[in-house]
Amino acid sequence: MTETSPRTENPPRPLRVLAAMSGGVDSAVAAARAAEAGHDVTGVHLALSANPQSFRTGARGCCTIEDSRDARRAADVIGIPFYVWDLAERFREDVVEDFVAEYEAGRTPNPCLRCNEKIKFAALLDKALALGFDAVCTGHYATVVTREDGSRELHRASDMAKDQSYVLGVLDERQLAHALFPLGDTLTTKDEIRAEAERRGLAVAKKPDSHDICFIADGDTRGFLAGRLGTAEGDILDEAGQKVGTHEGAYGYTIGQRKGLRIGTPAADGKPRYVLDISPVDSTVTVGPAAALDVTGLTAIRPRWCGTPPEGSGRYTAQLRAHGEETPVTAEVREGELTVTFDEPVRGVAPGQAVVLYDGSRVVGSATIAATRRAGAVPAA
């Protein structure tokens, strides 16, 4: 691992900023802080559904009519121009269809990460730059650091409890050069952010956070996938290949899942069984004991680096879920493929997830898990 230069003030001058306003409290406070810092801020809400009434209601997502209205009211209070941009078709192709295709292939995708990569910092940023804006501002908790040579780095937020750098690990240095995260250096609780919103007169101060996938209205992922992929019955097998149950679609399962397995035959040792492998080719799901989930390493593809790509083998920490813990690893990049070996076995690692490497607080980059290496006998592919 390498040492990074001391943090410098970023940005050094007023900018023309396009603030992505989801209708939630974080993005509203971020836009307000950017305007208060002297930037020329314009608010924009992304319409991500051709029929927003089909998306989540009750202020639980970021794609509803209510969210658009909340964002507009916040922009009015801040005193900045506000627009709604229709990115529904791009969102459908790059996020929703990708989500369905990944599950159909037996993988477990992260749609929020894909949205950041393809929508907020690709489609939105490209359009913003074409219109003469200098940067896109969001309410993510992460920090962009400018080094002495002018290059940019992505670092964790000051408050680890709210850090969202994992889902931003797909951003490259060019995108980081045009990204503002005004909440990244905030050493405050979420209650204090809400109190700040209330002091600023923002009606979203008490609005609930969204936790589920925004385009799945009722939170039923399996039902959402079944509506698009149909029924594909198959067998649930144990490690020895013996049938212990049936399912209506392998896409409805994820590696490490314990609940909802519908196994009719109890395990010989009486202990719970977990999903170990998903095979879309023959529509089978393999289950087994928790110990068989131990992963010693993985191979990841399509790496995206937040700056200069690493060379050779190095020591890092890795994060495997948006709110997961860091784990020490040795990682090596070879021919565009990332190989990661864990110091200690970890569990619940599934192809399709993202592995994000860190050098201290700095985000090195992100890659999509293609396969895992297990201590047990059942391979994951």
Secondary structure by P-SEA (a helix, b strand, c coil): cccccccccccccccbbbbbccccaaaaaaaaaaaaaccbbbbbbbbcccccccccccccccccaaaaaaaaaaaaaabbbbbbbcaaaaaaaccaaaaaaaaaacbbbbaaaaaaacccccaaaaaaaaaccccccccccbbbbbccccbbbbbcccccccccccccccccaaaaaacccccccccccaaaaaaaaaaaccccccbbbbccccccccccaaaaaaaacccbbbbbbcccccccccccccccccccccccccccccccccccccccccccccbbbbbbcccccccccccccccccccccccccccccccccccbbbbbbbbbbcccbbbbbbccccccccccbbbbbbccccccbbbbbcbbbbccccccc
